[in-house]
Amino acid sequence: MKKIITYIAALAFLSAQAGHAQTFSQHFCDSTLRLDYIFAGDTARQHIFVDELSMTPRWYGRKHHLDELPLKGNGQLTVTDPQTGDTLYRHSFSTLFQEWLATDEAEHTSRAFENVFLMPYPRHAVDVKVELRDYHDQVMAQLRHQVEPKDILIRHPLEHTPYQTLQQAADTTRCIHIAYVAEGYTEEQMPQFLADCQTAIESMFQHEPFTSMRDRFNIVAVLSPSKDTDVSQPGEGIWRNTALASHFDTFYSRRYLTTLHLKRLHDVLSGIPYEHIIILANTSHYGGGGIYNSYNLSYTQGKHFRPVVVHEFGHSFGGLGDEYPYGDADPMYFSDTEPWEPNLTTHPEQPKWQDLIDAGQAGVVEGGGYLSKGVWRAQEDCRMRTNEHPEFCPVCQQALRRLIDFYTR
């Protein structure tokens, strides 16, 4: 009887796999459609504009769970069939534009930000909807447009940056593709970049659940040379010519290291197997940044490189929120809205990790999301709270494990 049950389960699994493949191949090709947008505005009004579209060979994202979202994010992209209205693909994200809207500058100045999203290349015309949400989960900007795959103005980039494969997944057709990108490394410093990539990889896989799920990750190193070494530090009056034009002092925060040039970033990655991006900056100045489903950027030449690159990956890949207070001005979390980040809550009486509380692995501790009051986390300390804590807390581990399963099963 046990063998029969096992056999039936195997058939069901294979049937589900065939169904996923059929659904994907029915609507999409094994290529990538890159969607470039401009998000612009100020606190009073926000707008989304189509910039340009391009196509590259191979699709390195998921081919299953196409119409599902593992996390809500601060924005969503939804692809539908104009004939049937069926949802064909969904993607969630966060952006620097939405962060910037909480700054004083956004009260009196309009600015524009580049954003780039990837989706499988459609076989037929599709409708694309992009939504941005505010911190109360209300839609603040929306754009709908149609993509015709035979459009002659869809670009076909020809430049390819050299890269090396650092780790191959056990199943490269159902894995998570990560690309490390060099920033502030000259051509002569590429051996140092590759060594820093190895340090970052080993640091990440020292943490659960990455340790036990390591074979589900495919990792490459993109050898993108810079004219200058190090990166720009506007606060010191230092501007350097680097591959991605990244800089510290983002939104006038000294240690916030980002790049606003997302089109340049994805140009560098054209034709390379990637879905999630980790940018390594060749600098000893402490800092970094991680934006959900956009990129992770970390300094490398300092004692906190290892914990910082892992912490920022918690943001960019896992959608995890910061668990430390950072002054209570300009709040991002409010009592009327439950955070979409899986490790934060504004409702301590009904935390989303109640199962781990019942199991005696977690609790409810006030303080998180940059606020000392009104936001709760699951444990006194965690990799998402301090550089010194050696592990992700059980809630963060559970959230990361679920996300890895979503992409690979």
C-alpha positions in Angstrom: 0.0 0.0 0.0 2.8 2.4 0.9 4.4 1.9 -2.5 1.1 2.6 -4.3 0.6 5.8 -2.3 4.2 6.9 -3.1 3.6 6.1 -6.8 0.3 8.1 -6.9 2.0 11.0 -5.2 4.8 10.9 -7.8 2.3 10.9 -10.6 0.5 13.8 -9.1 3.8 15.7 -8.8 4.8 15.0 -12.4 1.3 16.0 -13.6 1.6 19.3 -11.7 5.0 19.9 -13.2 3.7 19.2 -16.7 0.8 21.6 -16.1 3.1 24.4 -15.0 5.3 23.9 -18.1 2.3 23.8 -20.4 0.9 27.0 -18.8 4.2 28.8 -19.2 4.9 27.7 -22.8 1.4 28.5 -23.8 1.8 32.2 -23.0 5.6 32.8 -22.8 8.8 32.1 -24.7 12.1 31.2 -23.0 13.3 34.8 -23.3 13.2 37.9 -21.1 11.2 41.1 -21.6 12.8 44.0 -19.8 10.4 46.8 -18.9 12.0 50.2 -18.2 9.9 52.8 -16.4 10.2 56.3 -15.0 8.6 56.9 -11.6 8.2 60.6 -11.0 6.5 63.2 -8.9 6.4 64.6 -5.4 4.3 64.1 -2.3 1.2 65.6 -3.9 1.1 63.5 -7.1 3.0 60.5 -8.5 3.3 59.3 -12.1 4.5 56.2 -13.9 5.8 56.4 -17.5 7.0 53.7 -20.0 10.6 54.4 -21.0 11.6 51.6 -23.3 11.3 47.8 -23.8 14.0 45.3 -24.6 14.4 41.6 -25.2 17.2 39.2 -24.2 17.5 35.4 -24.8 16.5 33.0 -22.0 14.2 33.5 -19.0 15.9 32.9 -15.6 12.9 33.6 -13.4 10.2 31.1 -12.2 8.1 29.1 -14.6 5.6 28.1 -11.9 3.5 30.1 -9.4 3.3 32.6 -12.2 0.1 34.3 -11.0 1.1 34.3 -7.4 3.0 36.7 -5.1 5.1 35.4 -2.2 5.2 39.0 -0.7 3.1 42.1 -1.4 5.9 44.6 -1.6 5.3 48.3 -2.0 4.4 47.9 -5.7 3.2 45.2 -8.1 3.4 44.4 -11.7 0.5 42.3 -13.2 0.4 40.8 -16.7 -3.0 39.7 -18.0 -4.4 38.2 -21.2 -6.4 41.0 -23.0 -8.7 38.3 -24.5 -9.6 36.4 -21.3 -8.6 38.7 -18.5 -6.6 35.9 -17.0 -3.6 36.8 -14.9 -0.5 35.4 -16.5 2.3 36.7 -14.4 2.8 38.8 -11.2 5.8 40.5 -9.6 6.2 42.6 -6.5 8.9 45.1 -5.6 9.9 48.2 -3.7 11.6 51.3 -5.0 13.9 54.2 -3.9 11.2 56.5 -5.4 8.8 55.4 -2.7 11.4 55.9 0.0 12.2 59.3 -1.3 8.6 60.4 -1.1 9.0 60.3 2.7 11.8 62.9 2.6 11.5 66.6 3.1 12.7 67.3 -0.4 9.7 65.5 -1.9 7.5 68.2 -0.2 8.7 70.9 -2.6 10.6 69.2 -5.5 9.5 66.8 -8.2 12.0 64.1 -9.1 12.2 61.2 -11.5 13.7 57.7 -10.8 14.6 54.8 -13.2 13.1 51.4 -12.5 13.5 48.2 -14.4 11.5 45.0 -14.1 11.8 41.6 -15.9 9.1 39.3 -17.1 9.0 36.2 -19.4 8.7 37.2 -23.0 5.0 36.9 -24.1 4.0 34.9 -27.2 1.0 37.2 -27.8 -0.1 40.7 -26.8 -0.5 41.2 -23.1 -1.7 44.0 -20.8 0.7 45.2 -18.2 -0.4 47.1 -15.0 2.1 48.7 -12.7 0.9 49.9 -9.3 2.7 51.9 -6.5 1.3 51.8 -3.0 1.8 54.2 -0.1 2.6 53.3 3.5 -1.1 52.8 4.2 -1.4 50.2 1.4 -3.4 52.5 -0.9 -2.7 52.8 -4.6 -1.0 56.1 -5.2 0.0 55.7 -8.9 -1.0 53.3 -11.6 -0.2 52.7 -15.3 -1.7 50.3 -17.8 -0.2 49.6 -21.2 -0.2 46.8 -23.8 2.9 45.0 -25.0 2.9 43.5 -28.5 5.8 41.0 -28.7 6.3 41.7 -32.4 6.8 45.4 -31.9 9.8 46.4 -34.0 10.9 49.0 -31.5 11.6 46.5 -28.8 15.4 46.7 -28.4 17.7 43.7 -28.7 20.9 44.6 -26.8 24.1 43.3 -28.2 26.7 44.1 -25.6 27.7 41.4 -23.1 29.8 41.8 -19.9 32.2 39.0 -19.1 31.1 36.8 -16.2 32.2 33.7 -14.3 30.0 31.0 -12.7 30.9 30.7 -9.0 28.3 28.1 -8.0 26.0 25.9 -10.1 22.6 24.9 -8.7 21.7 21.3 -8.5 18.8 22.0 -11.0 19.5 25.1 -13.1 16.0 25.0 -14.5 14.4 25.5 -11.1 16.7 27.6 -9.0 17.4 31.1 -7.8 19.8 33.0 -10.0 22.1 35.5 -8.3 24.5 37.8 -10.0 27.3 39.6 -8.1 28.3 42.8 -9.9 31.6 44.7 -9.5 31.4 48.4 -8.6 34.5 50.5 -8.0 36.9 47.7 -9.1 39.3 48.5 -12.0 40.2 46.0 -14.6 43.3 45.2 -12.6 41.3 44.7 -9.4 39.0 41.9 -10.7 40.9 39.2 -8.8 40.1 41.1 -5.6 36.4 41.3 -6.7 36.3 37.5 -7.3 37.8 37.0 -3.8 35.2 39.4 -2.3 32.4 37.4 -4.1 33.7 34.2 -2.5 33.7 35.9 0.9 30.1 37.1 0.4 29.0 33.7 -0.8 30.5 31.8 2.2 29.0 34.5 4.6 25.5 34.0 3.2 25.7 30.2 3.3 26.8 30.2 6.9 23.2 31.3 7.8 20.1 29.2 7.8 18.1 28.6 5.9 20.6 29.3 3.1 23.0 26.6 4.6 20.6 23.7 4.1 19.2 25.0 0.8 22.5 26.0 -0.8 22.0 23.7 -3.8 19.0 25.8 -5.0 21.2 28.8 -5.8 23.1 29.5 -9.1 25.6 32.3 -8.7 27.7 34.2 -11.2 30.2 37.1 -10.9 29.9 39.9 -13.4 33.2 41.5 -14.2 32.1 45.1 -14.8 35.3 47.3 -14.6 35.3 50.9 -13.3 37.6 53.7 -14.4 38.2 54.7 -10.8 38.6 52.6 -7.7 36.3 53.0 -4.7 32.9 54.8 -5.0 31.6 58.3 -4.7 31.2 60.0 -1.3 29.3 63.3 -1.9 29.6 64.2 1.8 33.3 64.4 1.4 33.1 66.1 -2.0 34.4 63.0 -3.7 32.9 61.9 -7.0 34.4 58.9 -8.9 33.8 57.4 -12.3 32.5 53.9 -11.6 30.5 51.2 -13.5 27.2 51.9 -11.8 27.7 55.5 -10.5 26.8 54.5 -7.0 27.3 56.8 -4.1 26.9 57.2 -0.3 24.7 59.9 1.3 21.5 58.7 -0.4 18.7 61.0 0.8 21.5 62.7 2.8 22.0 59.6 5.0 25.8 59.2 5.4 25.9 55.4 5.2 23.1 54.8 2.7 24.9 53.5 -0.4 22.8 53.1 -3.6 22.8 53.5 -7.3 20.0 55.4 -9.1 21.2 54.2 -12.5 19.1 51.0 -12.8 19.1 51.0 -16.6 22.9 51.0 -16.6 22.9 48.2 -14.0 20.6 46.0 -16.2 22.6 46.9 -19.3 25.7 45.5 -17.6 23.7 42.3 -16.8 22.3 41.9 -20.3 22.5 38.3 -21.5 23.7 37.0 -18.1 21.8 34.5 -16.0 20.4 36.6 -13.2 17.2 37.4 -11.3 18.5 38.8 -8.0 21.4 41.2 -7.8 24.2 41.8 -5.3 26.5 44.7 -6.0 29.8 44.7 -4.3 31.4 48.1 -3.8 35.1 48.3 -3.5 35.2 50.7 -0.6 36.2 50.8 3.1 33.6 53.4 4.0 30.9 51.6 6.0 27.4 51.3 4.4 25.1 49.6 2.0 21.5 49.3 0.9 18.9 46.7 -0.1 15.7 47.3 -2.0 13.2 44.4 -2.3 13.4 42.7 -5.7 15.7 45.5 -7.0 19.3 45.0 -5.7 21.6 44.7 -2.7 24.6 47.0 -2.5 27.3 46.4 0.1 30.7 47.9 1.0 33.4 45.2 1.1 36.7 46.5 2.6 35.8 46.6 6.2 35.3 44.3 9.3 31.5 44.4 8.9 31.4 43.4 5.2 30.2 39.8 6.0 27.2 40.8 8.2 26.2 43.8 6.0 26.1 41.9 2.7 23.9 39.2 4.4 21.7 41.8 6.1 21.1 43.7 2.8 20.3 40.4 1.1 17.6 39.9 3.7 16.1 43.1 2.4 16.6 42.7 -1.4 15.8 39.0 -1.6 13.8 38.2 1.4 11.7 41.4 1.8 12.7 41.5 5.5 12.3 44.8 7.3 14.9 46.4 9.5 14.3 45.5 13.2 16.1 48.4 14.8 14.9 51.9 15.7 16.5 54.8 13.8 14.8 57.9 15.2 11.0 58.2 15.2 10.7 60.9 12.5 9.1 60.1 9.1 7.5 56.8 10.1 6.9 54.1 7.4 4.6 52.0 9.6 1.2 52.8 11.0 -1.3 51.1 13.4 -4.0 51.0 10.7 -1.8 49.0 8.3 -0.1 45.6 8.8 3.4 45.6 7.3 3.9 43.3 4.3 7.4 42.5 5.6 7.1 39.1 7.2 9.2 39.9 10.3 7.4 43.1 11.5 3.9 43.6 12.8 1.8 46.5 14.1 -0.7 44.1 15.7 1.1 42.4 18.6 -2.1 40.7 19.7 -2.2 38.8 16.4 1.3 38.5 15.1 1.8 36.7 11.8 4.3 34.4 13.4 1.9 33.0 16.0 2.8 29.4 15.1 6.4 30.1 16.2 5.2 31.7 19.4 3.1 28.6 20.1 6.2 26.4 19.5 8.2 28.5 22.0 10.6 29.8 19.3 9.6 33.4 19.1 7.9 36.2 21.0 6.8 39.8 20.5 9.3 42.6 21.2 8.4 46.3 20.7 10.7 48.3 18.5 11.5 47.8 14.8 11.0 49.4 11.3 13.1 52.4 12.6 10.5 53.1 15.3 10.9 52.5 19.0 7.1 52.3 19.6 4.2 50.9 17.6 6.1 48.2 15.6 7.0 44.8 17.0 9.6 42.1 16.1 9.9 38.5 17.1 13.1 38.3 19.1 15.4 40.6 21.1 18.1 40.4 18.4 18.5 39.1 14.8 20.7 39.6 11.8 18.1 42.1 10.6 18.7 44.1 13.8 22.5 44.2 14.5 25.7 43.2 12.8 26.8 41.4 15.9 24.0 38.8 16.1 25.2 35.7 14.3 21.9 34.4 12.9 18.5 35.3 11.4 15.8 34.9 14.1 13.3 32.0 13.7 10.7 34.2 12.1 13.1 35.5 9.4 14.4 32.0 8.8 10.9 30.7 8.3 10.1 33.6 5.9 13.3 33.0 3.9 12.6 29.3 3.7 9.1 29.9 2.4 10.4 32.3 -0.2 13.1 29.8 -1.4 10.5 27.1 -1.7 8.2 29.5 -3.7 10.9 30.1 -6.3 12.2 26.5 -6.5 9.3 24.1 -5.9 
